[in-house]
Structures are given as structure tokens and as C-alpha cells.
Amino acid sequence: MATLLEKPEPPGEFDCCESACEPCVWDFYYEELAAWQKQQAELKAAADAGDGGDGGS
């Protein structure tokens, strides 16, 4: 099984300099959050289908 992702923490109060950097710390956060949410949805779908993801052992 792929590595389980940890839910990302949003940037801290002073992590964003608000000068329209490309990419911004918020861009990284939202990419990581989307990947985590996708993985969570896949894990839920597998659990709902009765597949514990343990390879049947």
C-alpha cells in the first residue's frame, strides 16, 4: 500500500508574505490538502467495498 499521507496544516499566520509570490505557501498547502482528501476518499471507498487494503492476509 502507498504511504499514508498526514493531513497538512495550513500555513501559519506569518508564513504568507502577501506579495503574490508564485507559488505561494497557500498553493503548496492546497495541493497537499487535495492529495490528502483524494487519498481519504479512496480509503473510504475501499473500506465501503469491504477491502481493508491488507492484501487479504
ZADO-1210 file (C-alpha; in nm, 4 decimals, padded with zeros to 6 digits):
<atoms>
<atom x="00.0000" y="00.0000" z="00.0000" code="MET" pos="1"/>
<atom x="00.1119" y="00.3533" z="-00.0655" code="ALA" pos="2"/>
<atom x="00.2316" y="00.5688" z="00.2186" code="THR" pos="3"/>
<atom x="-00.0489" y="00.7234" z="00.4186" code="LEU" pos="4"/>
<atom x="-00.0454" y="01.0993" z="00.3932" code="LEU" pos="5"/>
<atom x="-00.0850" y="01.3143" z="00.7012" code="GLU" pos="6"/>
<atom x="-00.3442" y="01.5906" z="00.6854" code="LYS" pos="7"/>
<atom x="-00.1485" y="01.9062" z="00.6069" code="PRO" pos="8"/>
<atom x="-00.1502" y="02.2006" z="00.8414" code="GLU" pos="9"/>
<atom x="-00.2398" y="02.5370" z="00.6913" code="PRO" pos="10"/>
<atom x="00.0389" y="02.7923" z="00.6754" code="PRO" pos="11"/>
<atom x="00.0994" y="02.9869" z="00.9922" code="GLY" pos="12"/>
<atom x="-00.0217" y="03.3402" z="01.0421" code="GLU" pos="13"/>
<atom x="00.3036" y="03.4929" z="00.9179" code="PHE" pos="14"/>
<atom x="00.4081" y="03.2284" z="00.6615" code="ASP" pos="15"/>
<atom x="00.2443" y="03.4143" z="00.3732" code="CYS" pos="16"/>
<atom x="00.4114" y="03.7433" z="00.2847" code="CYS" pos="17"/>
<atom x="00.1041" y="03.8587" z="00.0861" code="GLU" pos="18"/>
<atom x="00.3192" y="03.9786" z="-00.2049" code="SER" pos="19"/>
<atom x="00.1643" y="03.7467" z="-00.4671" code="ALA" pos="20"/>
<atom x="00.4557" y="03.5026" z="-00.4729" code="CYS" pos="21"/>
<atom x="00.4370" y="03.2268" z="-00.7350" code="GLU" pos="22"/>
<atom x="00.3962" y="02.9719" z="-00.5909" code="PRO" pos="23"/>
<atom x="00.2610" y="03.0871" z="-00.2576" code="CYS" pos="24"/>
<atom x="00.2746" y="02.8790" z="00.0594" code="VAL" pos="25"/>
<atom x="-00.1042" y="02.8523" z="00.0219" code="TRP" pos="26"/>
<atom x="-00.0591" y="02.6923" z="-00.3229" code="ASP" pos="27"/>
<atom x="00.1529" y="02.4177" z="-00.1666" code="PHE" pos="28"/>
<atom x="-00.0967" y="02.3738" z="00.1158" code="TYR" pos="29"/>
<atom x="-00.3947" y="02.3377" z="-00.1190" code="TYR" pos="30"/>
<atom x="-00.2059" y="02.0859" z="-00.3381" code="GLU" pos="31"/>
<atom x="-00.1170" y="01.8775" z="-00.0330" code="GLU" pos="32"/>
<atom x="-00.4723" y="01.9064" z="00.1027" code="LEU" pos="33"/>
<atom x="-00.6200" y="01.7913" z="-00.2295" code="ALA" pos="34"/>
<atom x="-00.3854" y="01.4893" z="-00.2361" code="ALA" pos="35"/>
<atom x="-00.4775" y="01.4028" z="00.1240" code="TRP" pos="36"/>
<atom x="-00.8513" y="01.4389" z="00.0540" code="GLN" pos="37"/>
<atom x="-00.8196" y="01.2177" z="-00.2550" code="LYS" pos="38"/>
<atom x="-00.6394" y="00.9507" z="-00.0543" code="GLN" pos="39"/>
<atom x="-00.9010" y="00.9681" z="00.2217" code="GLN" pos="40"/>
<atom x="-01.1810" y="00.9255" z="-00.0342" code="ALA" pos="41"/>
<atom x="-01.0015" y="00.6251" z="-00.1865" code="GLU" pos="42"/>
<atom x="-00.9527" y="00.4677" z="00.1563" code="LEU" pos="43"/>
<atom x="-01.3195" y="00.5214" z="00.2399" code="LYS" pos="44"/>
<atom x="-01.4289" y="00.3714" z="-00.0928" code="ALA" pos="45"/>
<atom x="-01.2074" y="00.0681" z="-00.0313" code="ALA" pos="46"/>
<atom x="-01.3468" y="00.0273" z="00.3208" code="ALA" pos="47"/>
<atom x="-01.7037" y="00.0619" z="00.1948" code="ASP" pos="48"/>
<atom x="-01.6325" y="-00.2057" z="-00.0666" code="ALA" pos="49"/>
<atom x="-01.5114" y="-00.4376" z="00.2083" code="GLY" pos="50"/>
<atom x="-01.1467" y="-00.4193" z="00.1044" code="ASP" pos="51"/>
<atom x="-00.9353" y="-00.3481" z="00.4073" code="GLY" pos="52"/>
<atom x="-00.6350" y="-00.2928" z="00.1812" code="GLY" pos="53"/>
<atom x="-00.4276" y="-00.5561" z="00.3640" code="ASP" pos="54"/>
<atom x="-00.3830" y="-00.7837" z="00.0661" code="GLY" pos="55"/>
<atom x="-00.6227" y="-01.0422" z="00.2070" code="GLY" pos="56"/>
<atom x="-00.3971" y="-01.1600" z="00.4869" code="SER" pos="57"/>
</atoms>
